[in-house]
Amino acid sequence: MQVSVDAGEGLERHMTVELPSQDLEKQVEKRLRDLSRNVRMDGFRPGKVPLSVVRKRFGAQVRQEAFGELVESTFFEAASRENLSPAGMPRIEPAEAKSDDTVAYKAVFEVMPQVEIGDLSGVTVKKPVAEVRDEDVDAMIERLRAQRATFNKVDRPAENGDRVTIDFKGMMDGEAFEGGSADDVPLILGSNSMIEGFESGLIGANAGDKRTLSLKFPEDYHASDLAGRDVSFEVAVGKVEEQILPELDADFVKAFGVDNGDVDTLRREIRENMERELHQRLRTLKRNNAMEALAGAVQVDLPKVMIDKEIAQMREQARREMASSGQSSSVDLPDSVFHEAAERRVRLGLAVSEVVRQHELSADAERVKGMIDELAASYEDPSEVVEYYLKNKEQRSQLEAAVLEEQVAEKLMELMNVEEETHSFDELMK
């Protein structure tokens, strides 16, 4: 096998591979003989079709298939000889052989780039810190009470915390806009379920009142056609109900699975759950912040083939999410929608791989076990969850990848300038 390589633009390489033609001919002959023993043709008994007839009928197709397999079996060996690491599958083009005794092909592909991670000591990364306080537990208990609240109809103006039942119609530029109207909608004032100004605009309203609210959608509203737009809502109040919270007594406590009905036991379990959630949230935020800082610090040329692959995966994920939410999944989303995010993912993936290589990191088995135990703790039978992860190699591999990412984040924080940011429980969980 003779190999020559020419550099294309950027990361592209043109590799010409020349092979002895006898290697191809042996494969062609073997395939034709196998075919002659099995092929069925009019005028011949099964297994008795002459090789010359088979060669005439199927020779070109068999040669093409055999050449394809020859390319597949030699490409990576040829690239390895030249110390090339392909970033994706090659595009195969015909090439002229130098003699009658050889066959040749040209493979066009991109190579994996050199990732340059400079001195990270000047890179600042934010490290969020928080703790669960007594007042956080109190607030959580109040939210649990609110979830089990009952409502009594009242004959007075609506106050914060009341539930109002409303009909509303949204208008923009004098016309009703899609999704902006509904009837018999229950709304708890102060819940921040609606855009700013909607709920406060109904404070003081009585059953039977009609109000017109002049509002503005947030600039970052998820529907781009409404973001930042001035609108008005015509609201009719059907009824006003006051919220009645349940007493914090033994019956309430038992409803949350605390059989002894002890309030202190409930508080302790709530705190433990909140601390577990906070720990997971802090871990996620620290990892994300470290990765963001790394992505901004790395210098690397990105292979187009890797970006295209990432775009395809993101598009498929978007289609699945659209289908699951009842939207049409046949919308042809252009590459431009995903391109920036795909570039970031590829850049970060290459950078993380380089950090792993440089610092010889691997997923810590004890930490993987600890993550499994942590996930299992919230289930009724933790042992079943542990056994599931021990038997399911694919799921365990996902946990190993998550643990490795955390180890990368910790290593990055050792190398970077870390600034702590103190937050409340609610700030982080929102």
C-alpha positions in Angstrom: 0.0 0.0 0.0 1.4 3.4 -1.1 0.0 6.5 0.5 0.5 10.2 -0.3 -1.2 13.2 1.4 -1.8 16.7 0.3 -3.1 19.5 2.5 -6.4 21.1 1.5 -7.9 24.2 3.0 -7.9 24.4 6.8 -8.2 20.9 8.3 -9.0 19.2 5.0 -6.6 16.5 3.7 -6.4 14.7 0.4 -5.0 11.2 0.8 -4.3 9.0 -2.2 -4.0 5.3 -1.5 -2.6 2.9 -4.1 -3.1 -0.8 -3.7 -2.0 -4.0 -5.6 -4.8 -4.7 -8.1 -4.5 -8.4 -7.3 -6.0 -7.7 -3.9 -9.1 -6.4 -5.6 -9.2 -9.2 -8.2 -9.0 -11.9 -5.5 -12.0 -10.4 -3.8 -13.9 -10.0 -7.1 -13.3 -13.7 -8.1 -14.3 -14.9 -4.6 -17.5 -13.0 -4.7 -18.4 -14.1 -8.3 -17.7 -17.8 -7.4 -19.9 -17.5 -4.3 -22.6 -15.8 -6.3 -22.5 -18.5 -9.0 -23.3 -21.2 -6.4 -26.4 -19.3 -5.2 -27.8 -17.2 -8.0 -30.9 -18.2 -9.9 -31.1 -17.5 -13.6 -33.6 -18.6 -16.2 -32.3 -21.6 -18.2 -29.9 -22.8 -15.5 -30.3 -25.1 -12.6 -29.5 -23.6 -9.1 -25.8 -23.7 -8.5 -25.0 -24.5 -12.2 -24.8 -21.0 -13.7 -21.5 -20.8 -15.5 -18.9 -18.3 -14.0 -18.6 -16.5 -17.3 -22.3 -15.8 -17.3 -22.3 -14.6 -13.8 -19.2 -12.4 -14.5 -20.9 -10.8 -17.5 -24.2 -10.1 -15.6 -22.9 -9.1 -12.2 -19.2 -8.3 -12.8 -19.5 -4.5 -12.6 -21.6 -4.5 -9.6 -19.4 -7.0 -7.7 -16.3 -5.1 -8.6 -17.9 -1.9 -7.2 -18.9 -3.6 -4.0 -15.5 -5.2 -3.6 -13.7 -1.9 -4.2 -15.9 -0.3 -1.6 -15.0 -2.9 1.0 -11.3 -2.5 0.0 -11.5 1.2 0.7 -13.3 0.6 4.0 -10.7 -1.9 5.1 -7.7 0.2 4.2 -8.6 3.8 4.8 -8.0 4.0 8.6 -4.8 1.9 8.3 -3.5 4.4 5.6 -4.5 7.4 7.8 -2.8 5.9 10.8 0.4 5.4 8.8 0.4 9.1 8.1 -0.4 10.0 11.7 -3.7 11.4 10.7 -6.8 11.4 12.9 -9.9 11.7 10.7 -12.7 13.9 12.2 -15.3 12.0 10.3 -15.9 9.7 7.4 -14.1 10.5 4.2 -15.5 11.4 0.8 -14.1 8.9 -1.7 -13.1 10.1 -5.2 -11.6 8.1 -8.1 -7.9 8.3 -8.6 -5.6 7.3 -11.4 -3.3 4.3 -10.6 0.4 4.7 -11.5 0.6 1.3 -13.1 -1.6 -1.6 -14.4 -0.7 -3.6 -11.3 -2.4 -1.2 -8.9 -5.7 0.4 -8.1 -6.1 3.7 -6.4 -8.6 6.0 -4.6 -8.5 9.5 -3.1 -10.0 10.1 0.3 -11.0 13.7 1.2 -11.6 14.3 4.9 -10.9 16.7 7.8 -8.5 15.8 10.5 -8.9 16.4 14.3 -7.5 19.8 15.2 -4.8 20.7 17.6 -6.5 22.1 20.7 -4.6 24.9 22.4 -5.5 25.6 26.0 -3.4 28.4 27.3 -2.7 29.6 30.9 -6.0 29.5 32.7 -4.9 31.3 35.8 -6.1 34.6 34.4 -9.6 33.2 33.6 -12.2 34.0 36.2 -15.0 31.4 36.9 -17.9 32.0 39.2 -18.6 29.5 42.0 -22.1 29.8 43.4 -22.5 29.0 47.1 -25.8 28.7 49.1 -27.3 26.9 52.1 -30.7 25.8 53.2 -31.9 28.2 56.0 -34.8 27.8 58.4 -36.7 30.4 56.6 -36.3 28.4 53.3 -37.9 25.4 55.0 -40.7 27.7 56.3 -41.3 29.0 52.8 -41.4 25.4 51.4 -43.9 24.4 54.0 -46.1 27.4 53.0 -45.9 26.3 49.4 -47.0 22.8 50.4 -49.9 24.4 52.3 -50.8 26.5 49.3 -50.9 23.4 47.1 -53.6 21.9 49.3 -55.5 25.1 49.8 -59.2 25.4 49.3 -61.1 28.5 48.0 -64.2 30.1 49.2 -66.2 32.6 47.1 -66.2 36.1 48.6 -68.2 39.3 47.8 -65.3 41.8 48.1 -62.6 43.3 45.9 -59.8 40.8 44.9 -56.6 40.8 47.0 -53.2 39.3 46.5 -53.5 35.6 47.1 -57.1 35.4 46.0 -58.2 33.2 43.1 -60.1 35.0 40.4 -61.8 33.3 37.5 -61.5 35.4 34.3 -62.2 35.6 30.6 -59.6 37.6 28.7 -58.8 38.6 25.1 -55.4 39.9 24.1 -55.1 42.6 21.4 -52.1 43.8 19.5 -52.3 46.7 17.0 -56.1 46.5 17.3 -56.4 42.8 16.5 -56.6 39.7 18.6 -53.4 37.7 18.5 -53.1 33.9 18.5 -53.0 32.3 21.9 -53.9 35.5 23.7 -57.5 34.7 24.6 -59.2 32.2 27.0 -62.4 31.7 29.1 -63.0 30.5 32.6 -59.3 30.7 33.6 -58.5 30.3 37.3 -55.7 32.7 38.3 -54.1 33.2 41.7 -53.1 36.8 42.1 -49.5 37.1 43.0 -48.5 33.7 41.5 -46.6 35.5 38.6 -48.3 33.1 36.2 -49.0 35.9 33.7 -46.8 38.7 32.3 -45.8 41.6 34.5 -48.8 43.9 35.3 -51.5 41.4 34.5 -52.2 40.1 38.0 -51.5 43.4 39.8 -53.9 45.0 37.4 -56.7 42.9 38.8 -56.1 43.8 42.4 -59.3 45.5 43.7 -61.6 44.1 41.0 -65.0 42.7 42.0 -66.9 39.8 40.4 -68.6 41.2 37.3 -66.0 43.9 36.7 -64.3 44.4 33.3 -60.9 45.9 33.0 -58.5 46.8 30.1 -54.9 46.2 30.9 -52.2 48.0 28.8 -49.1 45.8 29.1 -45.9 44.9 27.3 -44.4 41.5 26.7 -40.8 40.9 28.0 -38.0 41.4 25.5 -36.9 37.8 26.1 -40.4 36.3 25.8 -40.3 32.8 24.3 -42.6 33.7 21.4 -40.5 36.0 19.2 -43.5 37.6 17.5 -44.7 38.9 20.9 -41.4 39.7 22.6 -41.2 43.4 23.5 -44.5 44.2 21.9 -47.2 46.5 23.4 -50.5 44.7 23.9 -53.8 45.2 25.8 -56.0 42.6 27.5 -59.7 43.0 27.9 -60.5 41.1 31.1 -63.9 40.1 32.6 -63.8 38.9 36.2 -66.3 36.1 36.8 -65.7 35.4 40.5 -63.4 36.1 43.4 -62.4 33.4 45.9 -60.2 33.7 49.0 -57.6 31.1 49.7 -58.0 29.0 52.8 -54.7 27.3 53.9 -54.9 24.0 55.8 -53.7 23.9 59.4 -50.1 22.7 60.0 -51.3 19.8 62.1 -50.9 16.0 62.3 -53.4 15.4 59.5 -51.5 17.7 57.2 -48.2 16.0 58.1 -49.5 12.5 57.5 -50.7 13.5 54.0 -47.0 13.8 53.1 -46.1 10.3 54.3 -45.0 11.1 57.8 -46.9 8.4 59.7 -46.3 9.8 63.2 -47.8 13.1 62.3 -44.9 15.0 63.8 -44.3 18.5 62.4 -40.6 18.4 63.3 -40.1 15.1 61.4 -41.7 16.7 58.3 -39.5 19.7 58.6 -36.4 17.5 58.9 -37.4 15.4 55.8 -38.2 18.6 53.8 -34.8 20.1 54.7 -33.0 16.9 53.7 -34.8 16.9 50.3 -34.0 20.6 49.8 -30.4 20.1 50.7 -30.2 17.2 48.2 -31.7 19.4 45.5 -29.5 22.3 46.3 -26.4 20.1 46.2 -27.3 18.8 42.8 -28.1 22.4 41.6 -24.8 23.8 42.9 -22.9 20.9 41.3 -24.6 21.6 37.9 -24.0 25.3 38.0 -20.3 25.0 39.0 -19.8 22.5 36.2 -21.6 24.7 33.6 -19.7 27.8 34.7 -16.4 26.0 34.4 -17.3 24.7 31.0 -18.4 28.2 29.8 -15.1 29.6 31.0 -13.1 26.9 29.2 -15.1 27.3 26.0 -14.2 31.0 26.0 -10.5 30.4 26.6 -9.7 27.7 24.1 -8.4 28.3 20.6 -9.2 25.6 18.0 -10.2 25.2 14.4 -13.5 23.4 14.2 -14.0 20.5 11.7 -17.0 21.3 9.5 -18.0 17.6 9.6 -18.3 17.6 13.4 -20.4 20.8 13.3 -22.7 19.2 10.6 -23.1 16.1 12.7 -24.0 18.1 15.8 -26.5 20.2 13.8 -28.2 17.0 12.6 -28.4 15.7 16.2 -29.8 19.0 17.5 -32.4 19.1 14.6 -33.6 15.6 15.4 -33.8 16.4 19.1 -35.9 19.6 18.3 -38.2 17.5 16.1 -38.8 15.0 18.9 -39.5 17.8 21.3 -41.9 19.5 18.9 -43.7 16.2 18.3 -44.0 15.5 22.0 -45.6 18.9 22.6 -48.1 18.4 19.9 -46.4 20.6 17.3 -45.7 19.6 13.7 -42.4 17.8 13.6 -42.1 18.0 9.8 -41.0 21.7 9.8 -37.7 21.9 7.9 -35.5 23.8 10.4 -32.5 25.4 8.6 -28.9 24.8 9.8 -28.6 28.5 10.8 -31.0 27.9 13.7 -28.5 25.5 15.3 -25.1 26.6 13.9 -23.9 28.8 16.8 -24.9 26.3 19.5 -23.4 23.4 17.5 -20.1 25.3 17.2 -20.0 25.8 20.9 -20.7 22.2 21.6 -18.0 21.0 19.3 -15.5 23.5 20.7 -16.3 22.5 24.2 -16.2 18.8 23.5 -12.7 19.1 22.0 -11.5 21.3 24.9 -12.8 18.8 27.5 -11.2 15.9 25.7 -7.9 17.8 25.8 -8.2 18.5 29.5 -8.9 14.9 30.1 -5.8 13.9 28.0 -3.5 16.5 29.6 -4.4 15.6 33.1 -4.9 11.9 32.6 -8.4 12.0 34.1 -10.9 9.1 34.2 -14.2 8.6 35.9 -13.7 7.8 39.6 -15.5 4.5 40.4 -16.3 5.6 43.9 -17.9 8.8 42.7 -20.0 6.9 40.1 -21.2 4.6 42.9 -22.0 7.6 45.0 -24.0 9.2 42.2 -26.0 5.9 41.8 -26.7 5.8 45.5 -27.8 9.5 45.4 -30.2 8.8 42.6 -31.5 5.7 44.3 -32.1 7.4 47.6 -35.3 9.2 46.3 -37.0 5.8 45.3 -39.0 3.6 47.5 -36.7 0.6 46.9 -33.2 2.0 46.4 -31.7 -1.4 45.9 -33.7 -1.9 42.6 -32.3 1.3 41.2 -28.7 0.4 42.2 -29.1 -3.0 40.5 -30.6 -1.4 37.4 -27.5 0.8 36.9 -25.1 -2.1 37.7 -26.7 -4.2 34.9 -27.4 -1.5 32.4 -24.0 -0.7 30.8 -25.4 2.2 28.6 -27.0 4.0 31.6 -24.0 3.5 33.7 -21.8 4.9 31.0 -23.9 8.1 31.0 -23.2 8.5 34.8 -19.5 7.9 34.2 -19.5 10.6 31.6 -21.3 13.0 34.1 -18.8 12.2 36.8 -15.9 12.7 34.4 -17.3 16.1 33.5 -17.4 17.1 37.2 -13.8 16.0 37.6 -12.9 18.2 34.6 -14.8 21.1 36.1 -13.0 20.6 39.4 -9.6 20.5 37.7 -10.5 23.7 35.8 -11.4 25.5 39.0 -8.0 24.5 40.4 -6.4 26.2 37.4 -8.7 29.2 37.1 -9.3 32.2 39.3 -12.4 31.3 41.3 -14.8 33.9 42.6 -17.5 32.8 45.0 -21.1 34.2 44.6 -23.5 33.8 47.5 -27.1 33.1 46.6 -30.3 32.3 48.5 -31.9 28.9 48.0 -34.8 30.4 45.9 -32.4 32.3 43.7 -30.5 29.2 42.7 -33.5 26.9 42.3 -35.3 29.3 40.0 
